[in-house]
Amino acid sequence: MTPTQKTPPAPPLLGREHSIRTADNGEIDRFVAEVYATMEPALIQHHFINPEFRINLALHEAVINAWRHGNRKDPGKTVTVRWRVKEHLVLEVMDQGAGFDFQALKDPRTDENIRRSNGRGIAIIIHLADHVSWQDQGRHLIASFRSISIREKKKPA
Protein backbone atom coordinates (compact mmCIF):
# COMPACT_ATOMS: atom_id res chain seq x y z
CA MET A 1 0.00 0.00 0.00
CA THR A 2 1.38 3.41 -0.94
CA PRO A 3 1.07 6.27 1.47
CA THR A 4 -1.58 8.79 0.60
CA GLN A 5 -0.10 12.06 -0.50
CA LYS A 6 -1.88 15.09 0.74
CA THR A 7 -2.06 18.19 -1.36
CA PRO A 8 -0.92 21.18 0.62
CA PRO A 9 -3.80 23.47 1.41
CA ALA A 10 -4.27 26.45 -0.86
CA PRO A 11 -3.35 29.79 0.62
CA PRO A 12 -6.35 31.29 2.35
CA LEU A 13 -8.52 33.75 0.52
CA LEU A 14 -7.58 36.99 2.17
CA GLY A 15 -9.89 39.95 2.32
CA ARG A 16 -11.65 42.57 4.38
CA GLU A 17 -14.28 45.25 4.33
CA HIS A 18 -13.77 48.85 5.45
CA SER A 19 -16.20 51.78 5.64
CA ILE A 20 -15.98 55.51 6.23
CA ARG A 21 -18.34 58.46 6.69
CA THR A 22 -16.67 61.86 6.62
CA ALA A 23 -16.70 65.36 5.18
CA ASP A 24 -12.91 65.70 5.53
CA ASN A 25 -10.52 65.10 2.63
CA GLY A 26 -7.69 64.35 5.07
CA GLU A 27 -9.77 61.58 6.64
CA ILE A 28 -10.23 60.05 3.19
CA ASP A 29 -6.46 60.02 2.64
CA ARG A 30 -5.90 58.37 6.04
CA PHE A 31 -8.67 55.84 5.33
CA VAL A 32 -7.09 54.87 2.00
CA ALA A 33 -3.68 54.49 3.68
CA GLU A 34 -5.19 52.23 6.37
CA VAL A 35 -7.05 50.09 3.81
CA TYR A 36 -3.93 49.70 1.69
CA ALA A 37 -1.86 48.78 4.77
CA THR A 38 -4.24 45.86 5.42
CA MET A 39 -3.97 44.76 1.78
CA GLU A 40 -0.23 45.07 1.25
CA PRO A 41 0.94 41.86 3.02
CA ALA A 42 -1.51 39.77 0.96
CA LEU A 43 -0.45 41.53 -2.25
CA ILE A 44 3.21 40.83 -1.56
CA GLN A 45 2.45 37.22 -0.62
CA HIS A 46 0.66 36.74 -3.95
CA HIS A 47 3.40 38.39 -6.05
CA PHE A 48 1.70 41.54 -7.25
CA ILE A 49 3.88 43.88 -9.33
CA ASN A 50 4.33 47.38 -7.86
CA PRO A 51 1.24 47.20 -5.63
CA GLU A 52 2.19 50.43 -3.87
CA PHE A 53 1.81 52.27 -7.17
CA ARG A 54 -0.72 50.35 -9.24
CA ILE A 55 -3.19 49.17 -6.63
CA ASN A 56 -2.78 51.95 -4.08
CA LEU A 57 -3.33 54.61 -6.75
CA ALA A 58 -6.42 52.83 -8.14
CA LEU A 59 -7.78 52.42 -4.59
CA HIS A 60 -7.22 56.11 -3.85
CA GLU A 61 -8.90 57.26 -7.08
CA ALA A 62 -11.88 54.93 -6.54
CA VAL A 63 -12.45 56.06 -2.94
CA ILE A 64 -12.04 59.76 -3.80
CA ASN A 65 -14.51 59.40 -6.69
CA ALA A 66 -17.05 57.58 -4.52
CA TRP A 67 -16.76 60.17 -1.75
CA ARG A 68 -16.57 63.31 -3.90
CA HIS A 69 -18.81 62.49 -6.87
CA GLY A 70 -20.96 59.67 -5.51
CA ASN A 71 -21.70 60.78 -1.97
CA ARG A 72 -21.04 64.48 -2.71
CA LYS A 73 -18.87 64.63 0.46
CA ASP A 74 -21.98 64.00 2.58
CA PRO A 75 -20.79 62.82 6.04
CA GLY A 76 -24.08 60.98 6.48
CA LYS A 77 -23.28 58.66 3.56
CA THR A 78 -20.87 55.74 3.64
CA VAL A 79 -18.10 54.74 1.27
CA THR A 80 -17.35 51.03 1.59
CA VAL A 81 -14.26 49.25 0.33
CA ARG A 82 -14.26 45.49 0.06
CA TRP A 83 -11.26 43.51 -1.16
CA ARG A 84 -10.19 39.91 -1.51
CA VAL A 85 -7.05 38.37 -2.93
CA LYS A 86 -5.93 34.92 -3.87
CA GLU A 87 -4.40 34.68 -7.33
CA HIS A 88 -5.89 38.04 -8.25
CA LEU A 89 -7.19 41.03 -6.34
CA VAL A 90 -10.83 42.02 -6.53
CA LEU A 91 -11.36 45.55 -5.27
CA GLU A 92 -14.89 46.86 -4.75
CA VAL A 93 -15.78 50.44 -3.83
CA MET A 94 -19.39 51.33 -3.09
CA ASP A 95 -21.07 54.66 -2.38
CA GLN A 96 -24.59 55.75 -1.46
CA GLY A 97 -24.95 58.45 -4.08
CA ALA A 98 -27.30 58.81 -7.03
CA GLY A 99 -25.11 56.70 -9.32
CA PHE A 100 -23.95 57.66 -12.80
CA ASP A 101 -24.09 56.44 -16.37
CA PHE A 102 -20.75 54.65 -16.64
CA GLN A 103 -21.43 53.90 -20.30
CA ALA A 104 -21.35 57.64 -21.05
CA LEU A 105 -17.87 58.25 -19.62
CA LYS A 106 -15.95 60.92 -21.49
CA ASP A 107 -12.36 60.42 -22.58
CA PRO A 108 -10.30 62.95 -20.57
CA ARG A 109 -7.65 63.03 -23.33
CA THR A 110 -9.86 64.62 -26.00
CA ASP A 111 -9.49 68.30 -26.91
CA GLU A 112 -12.85 69.15 -25.36
CA ASN A 113 -11.99 67.48 -22.02
CA ILE A 114 -8.23 67.94 -21.66
CA ARG A 115 -8.54 71.20 -19.69
CA ARG A 116 -11.26 69.97 -17.33
CA SER A 117 -10.26 69.83 -13.67
CA ASN A 118 -11.94 66.45 -13.16
CA GLY A 119 -12.71 63.29 -15.09
CA ARG A 120 -9.36 61.56 -14.88
CA GLY A 121 -9.88 59.28 -11.87
CA ILE A 122 -11.88 56.61 -13.65
CA ALA A 123 -9.51 56.72 -16.65
CA ILE A 124 -6.61 56.10 -14.25
CA ILE A 125 -8.42 53.16 -12.63
CA ILE A 126 -9.24 51.65 -16.03
CA HIS A 127 -5.60 52.00 -17.08
CA LEU A 128 -4.20 50.42 -13.91
CA ALA A 129 -6.67 47.54 -13.48
CA ASP A 130 -6.99 44.44 -15.63
CA HIS A 131 -10.79 44.68 -15.60
CA VAL A 132 -13.25 47.32 -14.38
CA SER A 133 -17.03 47.15 -14.20
CA TRP A 134 -19.88 48.84 -12.37
CA GLN A 135 -23.06 47.60 -10.74
CA ASP A 136 -25.98 49.23 -8.95
CA GLN A 137 -26.32 52.08 -11.46
CA GLY A 138 -22.68 53.09 -11.06
CA ARG A 139 -22.61 53.10 -7.25
CA HIS A 140 -20.54 49.91 -7.06
CA LEU A 141 -17.16 49.76 -8.82
CA ILE A 142 -15.44 46.40 -9.22
CA ALA A 143 -11.81 46.34 -10.37
CA SER A 144 -9.63 43.27 -10.68
CA PHE A 145 -5.87 43.04 -10.80
CA ARG A 146 -3.88 39.97 -11.81
CA SER A 147 -0.72 39.07 -9.93
CA ILE A 148 2.60 38.40 -11.63
CA SER A 149 2.21 34.65 -10.99
CA ILE A 150 -0.93 34.56 -13.17
CA ARG A 151 0.79 36.55 -15.92
CA GLU A 152 3.79 34.20 -15.84
CA LYS A 153 1.54 31.13 -16.15
CA LYS A 154 0.07 32.54 -19.37
CA LYS A 155 3.45 33.09 -21.07
CA PRO A 156 4.18 30.63 -23.90
CA ALA A 157 6.93 28.13 -23.16
C-alpha beads as a LAMMPS data file, in Angstrom:
LAMMPS data file: protein, C-alpha beads

157 atoms
156 bonds

1 atom types
1 bond types

-500.0 500.0 xlo xhi
-500.0 500.0 ylo yhi
-500.0 500.0 zlo zhi

Masses

1 110.0

Atoms # bond

1 1 1 0.000 0.000 0.000
2 1 1 1.379 3.412 -0.940
3 1 1 1.070 6.272 1.468
4 1 1 -1.576 8.794 0.605
5 1 1 -0.101 12.065 -0.496
6 1 1 -1.885 15.092 0.743
7 1 1 -2.060 18.186 -1.364
8 1 1 -0.918 21.181 0.622
9 1 1 -3.803 23.468 1.411
10 1 1 -4.268 26.453 -0.859
11 1 1 -3.349 29.792 0.624
12 1 1 -6.349 31.294 2.355
13 1 1 -8.518 33.753 0.523
14 1 1 -7.578 36.989 2.170
15 1 1 -9.892 39.949 2.323
16 1 1 -11.647 42.570 4.381
17 1 1 -14.281 45.255 4.332
18 1 1 -13.769 48.854 5.451
19 1 1 -16.199 51.780 5.636
20 1 1 -15.976 55.515 6.231
21 1 1 -18.336 58.462 6.690
22 1 1 -16.671 61.857 6.618
23 1 1 -16.696 65.357 5.177
24 1 1 -12.907 65.700 5.532
25 1 1 -10.523 65.102 2.628
26 1 1 -7.693 64.353 5.075
27 1 1 -9.772 61.582 6.636
28 1 1 -10.229 60.047 3.187
29 1 1 -6.464 60.016 2.640
30 1 1 -5.896 58.369 6.042
31 1 1 -8.666 55.841 5.333
32 1 1 -7.089 54.867 2.001
33 1 1 -3.682 54.486 3.681
34 1 1 -5.195 52.228 6.369
35 1 1 -7.050 50.094 3.815
36 1 1 -3.932 49.697 1.687
37 1 1 -1.862 48.784 4.770
38 1 1 -4.238 45.859 5.424
39 1 1 -3.972 44.756 1.776
40 1 1 -0.231 45.067 1.253
41 1 1 0.938 41.863 3.018
42 1 1 -1.507 39.772 0.956
43 1 1 -0.452 41.529 -2.252
44 1 1 3.210 40.826 -1.555
45 1 1 2.450 37.215 -0.622
46 1 1 0.659 36.744 -3.953
47 1 1 3.400 38.388 -6.053
48 1 1 1.699 41.542 -7.253
49 1 1 3.879 43.882 -9.330
50 1 1 4.328 47.381 -7.856
51 1 1 1.244 47.203 -5.634
52 1 1 2.191 50.428 -3.866
53 1 1 1.811 52.269 -7.174
54 1 1 -0.716 50.351 -9.238
55 1 1 -3.195 49.173 -6.632
56 1 1 -2.785 51.947 -4.079
57 1 1 -3.331 54.606 -6.752
58 1 1 -6.416 52.832 -8.138
59 1 1 -7.775 52.419 -4.594
60 1 1 -7.215 56.107 -3.851
61 1 1 -8.897 57.256 -7.077
62 1 1 -11.876 54.935 -6.539
63 1 1 -12.449 56.058 -2.941
64 1 1 -12.043 59.757 -3.801
65 1 1 -14.507 59.401 -6.695
66 1 1 -17.048 57.580 -4.523
67 1 1 -16.756 60.168 -1.752
68 1 1 -16.573 63.312 -3.902
69 1 1 -18.809 62.490 -6.875
70 1 1 -20.962 59.665 -5.512
71 1 1 -21.702 60.783 -1.970
72 1 1 -21.039 64.482 -2.708
73 1 1 -18.873 64.631 0.464
74 1 1 -21.983 64.005 2.581
75 1 1 -20.787 62.821 6.039
76 1 1 -24.077 60.976 6.482
77 1 1 -23.284 58.658 3.564
78 1 1 -20.873 55.744 3.644
79 1 1 -18.098 54.742 1.271
80 1 1 -17.354 51.033 1.593
81 1 1 -14.259 49.249 0.329
82 1 1 -14.256 45.487 0.058
83 1 1 -11.255 43.508 -1.158
84 1 1 -10.193 39.914 -1.506
85 1 1 -7.048 38.370 -2.929
86 1 1 -5.934 34.916 -3.874
87 1 1 -4.398 34.681 -7.326
88 1 1 -5.891 38.037 -8.246
89 1 1 -7.192 41.029 -6.337
90 1 1 -10.833 42.018 -6.533
91 1 1 -11.358 45.550 -5.266
92 1 1 -14.887 46.865 -4.752
93 1 1 -15.775 50.438 -3.835
94 1 1 -19.389 51.335 -3.089
95 1 1 -21.066 54.657 -2.379
96 1 1 -24.594 55.749 -1.455
97 1 1 -24.950 58.454 -4.077
98 1 1 -27.303 58.805 -7.026
99 1 1 -25.113 56.705 -9.318
100 1 1 -23.951 57.658 -12.796
101 1 1 -24.085 56.437 -16.372
102 1 1 -20.751 54.652 -16.642
103 1 1 -21.430 53.899 -20.304
104 1 1 -21.347 57.641 -21.054
105 1 1 -17.870 58.246 -19.617
106 1 1 -15.951 60.919 -21.486
107 1 1 -12.364 60.422 -22.580
108 1 1 -10.301 62.950 -20.573
109 1 1 -7.651 63.027 -23.330
110 1 1 -9.862 64.616 -25.996
111 1 1 -9.491 68.296 -26.910
112 1 1 -12.855 69.147 -25.360
113 1 1 -11.987 67.477 -22.021
114 1 1 -8.231 67.939 -21.660
115 1 1 -8.538 71.198 -19.690
116 1 1 -11.262 69.971 -17.328
117 1 1 -10.258 69.831 -13.674
118 1 1 -11.938 66.454 -13.155
119 1 1 -12.714 63.294 -15.086
120 1 1 -9.358 61.556 -14.878
121 1 1 -9.878 59.277 -11.871
122 1 1 -11.878 56.613 -13.654
123 1 1 -9.512 56.725 -16.645
124 1 1 -6.609 56.104 -14.253
125 1 1 -8.416 53.164 -12.628
126 1 1 -9.239 51.646 -16.032
127 1 1 -5.598 52.003 -17.082
128 1 1 -4.199 50.418 -13.907
129 1 1 -6.671 47.538 -13.477
130 1 1 -6.991 44.443 -15.635
131 1 1 -10.789 44.678 -15.603
132 1 1 -13.247 47.324 -14.380
133 1 1 -17.030 47.153 -14.197
134 1 1 -19.882 48.841 -12.369
135 1 1 -23.059 47.603 -10.738
136 1 1 -25.980 49.227 -8.949
137 1 1 -26.322 52.075 -11.459
138 1 1 -22.680 53.089 -11.060
139 1 1 -22.609 53.100 -7.254
140 1 1 -20.539 49.907 -7.060
141 1 1 -17.162 49.764 -8.820
142 1 1 -15.439 46.399 -9.222
143 1 1 -11.813 46.342 -10.369
144 1 1 -9.633 43.274 -10.678
145 1 1 -5.868 43.040 -10.804
146 1 1 -3.885 39.969 -11.806
147 1 1 -0.724 39.069 -9.935
148 1 1 2.598 38.399 -11.630
149 1 1 2.209 34.653 -10.989
150 1 1 -0.927 34.564 -13.169
151 1 1 0.791 36.550 -15.915
152 1 1 3.790 34.201 -15.836
153 1 1 1.543 31.134 -16.155
154 1 1 0.070 32.540 -19.366
155 1 1 3.455 33.087 -21.073
156 1 1 4.176 30.632 -23.901
157 1 1 6.932 28.129 -23.162

Bonds

1 1 1 2
2 1 2 3
3 1 3 4
4 1 4 5
5 1 5 6
6 1 6 7
7 1 7 8
8 1 8 9
9 1 9 10
10 1 10 11
11 1 11 12
12 1 12 13
13 1 13 14
14 1 14 15
15 1 15 16
16 1 16 17
17 1 17 18
18 1 18 19
19 1 19 20
20 1 20 21
21 1 21 22
22 1 22 23
23 1 23 24
24 1 24 25
25 1 25 26
26 1 26 27
27 1 27 28
28 1 28 29
29 1 29 30
30 1 30 31
31 1 31 32
32 1 32 33
33 1 33 34
34 1 34 35
35 1 35 36
36 1 36 37
37 1 37 38
38 1 38 39
39 1 39 40
40 1 40 41
41 1 41 42
42 1 42 43
43 1 43 44
44 1 44 45
45 1 45 46
46 1 46 47
47 1 47 48
48 1 48 49
49 1 49 50
50 1 50 51
51 1 51 52
52 1 52 53
53 1 53 54
54 1 54 55
55 1 55 56
56 1 56 57
57 1 57 58
58 1 58 59
59 1 59 60
60 1 60 61
61 1 61 62
62 1 62 63
63 1 63 64
64 1 64 65
65 1 65 66
66 1 66 67
67 1 67 68
68 1 68 69
69 1 69 70
70 1 70 71
71 1 71 72
72 1 72 73
73 1 73 74
74 1 74 75
75 1 75 76
76 1 76 77
77 1 77 78
78 1 78 79
79 1 79 80
80 1 80 81
81 1 81 82
82 1 82 83
83 1 83 84
84 1 84 85
85 1 85 86
86 1 86 87
87 1 87 88
88 1 88 89
89 1 89 90
90 1 90 91
91 1 91 92
92 1 92 93
93 1 93 94
94 1 94 95
95 1 95 96
96 1 96 97
97 1 97 98
98 1 98 99
99 1 99 100
100 1 100 101
101 1 101 102
102 1 102 103
103 1 103 104
104 1 104 105
105 1 105 106
106 1 106 107
107 1 107 108
108 1 108 109
109 1 109 110
110 1 110 111
111 1 111 112
112 1 112 113
113 1 113 114
114 1 114 115
115 1 115 116
116 1 116 117
117 1 117 118
118 1 118 119
119 1 119 120
120 1 120 121
121 1 121 122
122 1 122 123
123 1 123 124
124 1 124 125
125 1 125 126
126 1 126 127
127 1 127 128
128 1 128 129
129 1 129 130
130 1 130 131
131 1 131 132
132 1 132 133
133 1 133 134
134 1 134 135
135 1 135 136
136 1 136 137
137 1 137 138
138 1 138 139
139 1 139 140
140 1 140 141
141 1 141 142
142 1 142 143
143 1 143 144
144 1 144 145
145 1 145 146
146 1 146 147
147 1 147 148
148 1 148 149
149 1 149 150
150 1 150 151
151 1 151 152
152 1 152 153
153 1 153 154
154 1 154 155
155 1 155 156
156 1 156 157
